[in-house]
Amino acid sequence: MLITRLKEYRLAKNMSQQELADLVNVRRETILRLEGGKYNPSLKLAMDIAKVLDCRVEDLFEFT
């Protein structure tokens, strides 16, 4: 099971789903599904998102 804190980190940066999606080269729907825990990101995508949000991958995603 994927636990994600992506939405809270994105909102803390005052960033929309579309802005984040554009910065990591995915569709907004991908960000939506990630935030809902319905999509497991690739390692590259997880690292790209963490870099944009200035945090660690482990801060954003947890698998249980």
C-alpha positions in Angstrom: 0.0 0.0 0.0 1.3 3.5 -0.9 1.1 6.2 1.6 1.8 9.6 0.1 2.3 13.1 1.6 2.7 14.6 -1.9 -0.3 16.9 -1.6 0.7 18.5 1.6 4.3 19.1 0.3 2.9 20.5 -3.0 0.5 22.8 -1.1 3.2 24.0 1.2 5.1 25.2 -1.9 1.8 26.9 -3.1 2.0 24.9 -6.3 -0.9 23.5 -8.4 -1.1 20.0 -9.6 -0.6 21.3 -13.2 2.5 23.3 -12.2 4.1 20.3 -10.6 3.2 18.1 -13.5 4.8 20.5 -15.9 8.0 20.6 -13.9 8.4 16.8 -13.8 7.0 16.2 -17.4 3.9 14.2 -16.6 0.2 14.8 -17.0 -1.8 16.5 -14.3 -3.8 13.3 -14.0 -0.6 11.5 -12.9 -0.1 13.9 -10.0 -3.8 13.5 -9.1 -3.5 9.7 -9.0 -0.2 9.9 -7.1 -1.8 12.1 -4.5 -4.7 9.7 -4.2 -2.4 6.7 -3.7 -3.7 5.1 -6.8 -0.4 5.1 -8.8 3.1 3.9 -7.8 5.7 6.3 -9.2 8.8 5.1 -10.9 12.0 5.8 -9.0 12.9 8.6 -11.5 9.5 10.3 -11.1 9.7 10.1 -7.3 13.2 11.6 -7.3 12.2 14.3 -9.8 9.2 15.3 -7.6 11.3 15.3 -4.4 13.9 17.5 -6.1 11.2 20.0 -7.2 9.6 20.0 -3.7 13.0 20.2 -2.0 12.6 17.1 0.1 13.5 13.4 0.2 11.6 10.7 -1.6 11.1 9.1 1.8 9.3 12.3 3.0 6.8 12.0 0.1 6.2 8.2 -0.3 6.0 5.3 2.1 5.1 1.7 1.1 3.6 -0.6 3.7 
